[in-house]
Amino acid sequence: MSIDTFFTAIKDGTWHNINELSNQLATSTTKLVELSNFLANYGLIKYEKNNQTIKIQPLWKLTLPKEEEPKKTTPNIANLIISPHSTINIQSTKISNLSNIEIEVIIRVDDQIREVAINV
């Protein structure tokens, strides 16, 4: 169990039973109790020892990043041939060929230049 998995499981701000949470996270209740004691000492969670329940502190619930679906973008790809001793400008980026031979430049672009590969 990672700390990310733990906080994802309790991020809703409701009370969670230690036994149920240990089954959900596939970890021992002993480890979960130790982690809960540690995090409660630093004010990250509330831990009720009597009824073995925990919940995230309201302050931390607000600051956890929201899960976003990854952007699906298809980057544009360009193959360019740059003549010897010449320069091209792409998105305010200069690419110069200082050699005596032509070079092939492969560029991957979405919002900005992500990758430039040179094939000689």
ChimeraX commands (.cxc) that place a marker at each C-alpha (Angstrom):
marker #1 position 0.00,0.00,0.00 radius 0.5
marker #1 position 1.34,3.41,-0.92 radius 0.5
marker #1 position 0.53,6.65,0.89 radius 0.5
marker #1 position -1.18,7.85,-2.30 radius 0.5
marker #1 position -3.48,4.82,-2.24 radius 0.5
marker #1 position -4.23,5.44,1.43 radius 0.5
marker #1 position -5.16,9.12,0.94 radius 0.5
marker #1 position -7.19,8.30,-2.18 radius 0.5
marker #1 position -9.24,5.83,-0.12 radius 0.5
marker #1 position -10.05,8.40,2.60 radius 0.5
marker #1 position -10.19,11.62,0.58 radius 0.5
marker #1 position -14.00,11.84,0.73 radius 0.5
marker #1 position -13.77,13.15,4.31 radius 0.5
marker #1 position -16.09,10.54,5.86 radius 0.5
marker #1 position -15.24,8.15,8.69 radius 0.5
marker #1 position -13.64,4.88,7.58 radius 0.5
marker #1 position -13.45,1.70,9.64 radius 0.5
marker #1 position -9.86,0.45,10.02 radius 0.5
marker #1 position -10.83,-3.21,9.40 radius 0.5
marker #1 position -12.79,-2.41,6.25 radius 0.5
marker #1 position -10.05,-0.08,5.03 radius 0.5
marker #1 position -7.36,-2.71,5.61 radius 0.5
marker #1 position -9.34,-5.14,3.42 radius 0.5
marker #1 position -9.85,-2.47,0.76 radius 0.5
marker #1 position -6.15,-1.55,0.72 radius 0.5
marker #1 position -4.92,-5.15,1.11 radius 0.5
marker #1 position -2.79,-4.32,4.12 radius 0.5
marker #1 position -2.75,-5.49,7.72 radius 0.5
marker #1 position -4.78,-3.68,10.36 radius 0.5
marker #1 position -1.60,-3.42,12.44 radius 0.5
marker #1 position 0.16,-1.41,9.73 radius 0.5
marker #1 position -2.92,0.71,9.20 radius 0.5
marker #1 position -3.19,1.46,12.93 radius 0.5
marker #1 position 0.51,2.44,13.04 radius 0.5
marker #1 position 0.10,4.70,10.00 radius 0.5
marker #1 position -3.07,6.20,11.45 radius 0.5
marker #1 position -1.37,6.98,14.77 radius 0.5
marker #1 position 1.54,8.60,12.94 radius 0.5
marker #1 position -0.63,10.73,10.66 radius 0.5
marker #1 position -2.96,11.71,13.51 radius 0.5
marker #1 position 0.03,12.93,15.55 radius 0.5
marker #1 position 0.84,15.36,12.72 radius 0.5
marker #1 position -2.76,16.47,12.27 radius 0.5
marker #1 position -3.25,14.98,8.81 radius 0.5
marker #1 position -6.09,12.68,9.85 radius 0.5
marker #1 position -8.45,12.16,12.79 radius 0.5
marker #1 position -8.16,8.76,14.42 radius 0.5
marker #1 position -10.78,7.46,16.87 radius 0.5
marker #1 position -9.00,4.65,18.72 radius 0.5
marker #1 position -12.12,3.53,20.60 radius 0.5
marker #1 position -14.15,2.66,17.51 radius 0.5
marker #1 position -11.15,2.15,15.17 radius 0.5
marker #1 position -12.19,4.74,12.58 radius 0.5
marker #1 position -10.26,7.41,10.70 radius 0.5
marker #1 position -10.99,10.34,8.45 radius 0.5
marker #1 position -8.93,12.95,6.71 radius 0.5
marker #1 position -8.75,16.36,8.34 radius 0.5
marker #1 position -11.01,18.85,6.52 radius 0.5
marker #1 position -8.04,21.13,5.73 radius 0.5
marker #1 position -6.21,18.34,3.89 radius 0.5
marker #1 position -9.35,17.23,2.04 radius 0.5
marker #1 position -9.46,20.66,0.40 radius 0.5
marker #1 position -5.80,20.64,-0.61 radius 0.5
marker #1 position -5.61,17.17,-2.17 radius 0.5
marker #1 position -5.37,17.46,-5.94 radius 0.5
marker #1 position -8.47,16.47,-7.84 radius 0.5
marker #1 position -8.11,13.53,-10.15 radius 0.5
marker #1 position -8.25,14.63,-13.74 radius 0.5
marker #1 position -8.51,12.51,-16.79 radius 0.5
marker #1 position -5.31,12.71,-18.79 radius 0.5
marker #1 position -5.53,14.88,-21.87 radius 0.5
marker #1 position -5.62,12.83,-25.01 radius 0.5
marker #1 position -3.68,14.78,-27.57 radius 0.5
marker #1 position -2.20,13.61,-30.76 radius 0.5
marker #1 position 1.00,15.54,-31.31 radius 0.5
marker #1 position 1.84,16.83,-34.73 radius 0.5
marker #1 position 4.97,15.45,-36.25 radius 0.5
marker #1 position 7.08,17.26,-38.85 radius 0.5
marker #1 position 10.08,16.03,-40.79 radius 0.5
marker #1 position 12.24,18.81,-42.19 radius 0.5
marker #1 position 15.43,18.83,-44.20 radius 0.5
marker #1 position 17.74,21.69,-43.23 radius 0.5
marker #1 position 20.35,22.71,-45.79 radius 0.5
marker #1 position 23.98,23.14,-44.74 radius 0.5
marker #1 position 24.74,26.40,-42.92 radius 0.5
marker #1 position 21.10,27.47,-42.61 radius 0.5
marker #1 position 18.62,28.13,-39.80 radius 0.5
marker #1 position 14.88,27.64,-39.38 radius 0.5
marker #1 position 12.53,29.09,-36.73 radius 0.5
marker #1 position 9.70,27.05,-35.24 radius 0.5
marker #1 position 7.64,28.43,-32.34 radius 0.5
marker #1 position 10.36,30.95,-31.50 radius 0.5
marker #1 position 12.94,28.16,-31.46 radius 0.5
marker #1 position 15.90,28.41,-33.81 radius 0.5
marker #1 position 17.28,25.21,-35.26 radius 0.5
marker #1 position 20.58,25.70,-37.08 radius 0.5
marker #1 position 22.53,23.34,-39.27 radius 0.5
marker #1 position 26.16,24.31,-38.83 radius 0.5
marker #1 position 27.45,21.28,-40.71 radius 0.5
marker #1 position 28.43,20.86,-44.37 radius 0.5
marker #1 position 25.70,18.28,-45.05 radius 0.5
marker #1 position 21.90,18.30,-45.09 radius 0.5
marker #1 position 20.26,17.11,-41.90 radius 0.5
marker #1 position 16.80,15.73,-41.29 radius 0.5
marker #1 position 14.97,17.17,-38.26 radius 0.5
marker #1 position 11.95,15.39,-36.79 radius 0.5
marker #1 position 9.74,17.55,-34.56 radius 0.5
marker #1 position 6.90,16.50,-32.25 radius 0.5
marker #1 position 4.53,19.35,-31.30 radius 0.5
marker #1 position 1.32,19.71,-29.29 radius 0.5
marker #1 position 0.99,23.00,-27.36 radius 0.5
marker #1 position 4.73,23.55,-27.64 radius 0.5
marker #1 position 7.74,21.77,-29.04 radius 0.5
marker #1 position 8.10,18.54,-27.09 radius 0.5
marker #1 position 10.85,16.71,-28.94 radius 0.5
marker #1 position 13.45,17.43,-31.59 radius 0.5
marker #1 position 15.41,14.59,-33.16 radius 0.5
marker #1 position 18.20,15.05,-35.68 radius 0.5
marker #1 position 19.07,12.37,-38.18 radius 0.5
marker #1 position 22.36,12.78,-40.03 radius 0.5
marker link #1:1,2 radius 0.2
marker link #1:2,3 radius 0.2
marker link #1:3,4 radius 0.2
marker link #1:4,5 radius 0.2
marker link #1:5,6 radius 0.2
marker link #1:6,7 radius 0.2
marker link #1:7,8 radius 0.2
marker link #1:8,9 radius 0.2
marker link #1:9,10 radius 0.2
marker link #1:10,11 radius 0.2
marker link #1:11,12 radius 0.2
marker link #1:12,13 radius 0.2
marker link #1:13,14 radius 0.2
marker link #1:14,15 radius 0.2
marker link #1:15,16 radius 0.2
marker link #1:16,17 radius 0.2
marker link #1:17,18 radius 0.2
marker link #1:18,19 radius 0.2
marker link #1:19,20 radius 0.2
marker link #1:20,21 radius 0.2
marker link #1:21,22 radius 0.2
marker link #1:22,23 radius 0.2
marker link #1:23,24 radius 0.2
marker link #1:24,25 radius 0.2
marker link #1:25,26 radius 0.2
marker link #1:26,27 radius 0.2
marker link #1:27,28 radius 0.2
marker link #1:28,29 radius 0.2
marker link #1:29,30 radius 0.2
marker link #1:30,31 radius 0.2
marker link #1:31,32 radius 0.2
marker link #1:32,33 radius 0.2
marker link #1:33,34 radius 0.2
marker link #1:34,35 radius 0.2
marker link #1:35,36 radius 0.2
marker link #1:36,37 radius 0.2
marker link #1:37,38 radius 0.2
marker link #1:38,39 radius 0.2
marker link #1:39,40 radius 0.2
marker link #1:40,41 radius 0.2
marker link #1:41,42 radius 0.2
marker link #1:42,43 radius 0.2
marker link #1:43,44 radius 0.2
marker link #1:44,45 radius 0.2
marker link #1:45,46 radius 0.2
marker link #1:46,47 radius 0.2
marker link #1:47,48 radius 0.2
marker link #1:48,49 radius 0.2
marker link #1:49,50 radius 0.2
marker link #1:50,51 radius 0.2
marker link #1:51,52 radius 0.2
marker link #1:52,53 radius 0.2
marker link #1:53,54 radius 0.2
marker link #1:54,55 radius 0.2
marker link #1:55,56 radius 0.2
marker link #1:56,57 radius 0.2
marker link #1:57,58 radius 0.2
marker link #1:58,59 radius 0.2
marker link #1:59,60 radius 0.2
marker link #1:60,61 radius 0.2
marker link #1:61,62 radius 0.2
marker link #1:62,63 radius 0.2
marker link #1:63,64 radius 0.2
marker link #1:64,65 radius 0.2
marker link #1:65,66 radius 0.2
marker link #1:66,67 radius 0.2
marker link #1:67,68 radius 0.2
marker link #1:68,69 radius 0.2
marker link #1:69,70 radius 0.2
marker link #1:70,71 radius 0.2
marker link #1:71,72 radius 0.2
marker link #1:72,73 radius 0.2
marker link #1:73,74 radius 0.2
marker link #1:74,75 radius 0.2
marker link #1:75,76 radius 0.2
marker link #1:76,77 radius 0.2
marker link #1:77,78 radius 0.2
marker link #1:78,79 radius 0.2
marker link #1:79,80 radius 0.2
marker link #1:80,81 radius 0.2
marker link #1:81,82 radius 0.2
marker link #1:82,83 radius 0.2
marker link #1:83,84 radius 0.2
marker link #1:84,85 radius 0.2
marker link #1:85,86 radius 0.2
marker link #1:86,87 radius 0.2
marker link #1:87,88 radius 0.2
marker link #1:88,89 radius 0.2
marker link #1:89,90 radius 0.2
marker link #1:90,91 radius 0.2
marker link #1:91,92 radius 0.2
marker link #1:92,93 radius 0.2
marker link #1:93,94 radius 0.2
marker link #1:94,95 radius 0.2
marker link #1:95,96 radius 0.2
marker link #1:96,97 radius 0.2
marker link #1:97,98 radius 0.2
marker link #1:98,99 radius 0.2
marker link #1:99,100 radius 0.2
marker link #1:100,101 radius 0.2
marker link #1:101,102 radius 0.2
marker link #1:102,103 radius 0.2
marker link #1:103,104 radius 0.2
marker link #1:104,105 radius 0.2
marker link #1:105,106 radius 0.2
marker link #1:106,107 radius 0.2
marker link #1:107,108 radius 0.2
marker link #1:108,109 radius 0.2
marker link #1:109,110 radius 0.2
marker link #1:110,111 radius 0.2
marker link #1:111,112 radius 0.2
marker link #1:112,113 radius 0.2
marker link #1:113,114 radius 0.2
marker link #1:114,115 radius 0.2
marker link #1:115,116 radius 0.2
marker link #1:116,117 radius 0.2
marker link #1:117,118 radius 0.2
marker link #1:118,119 radius 0.2
marker link #1:119,120 radius 0.2
view
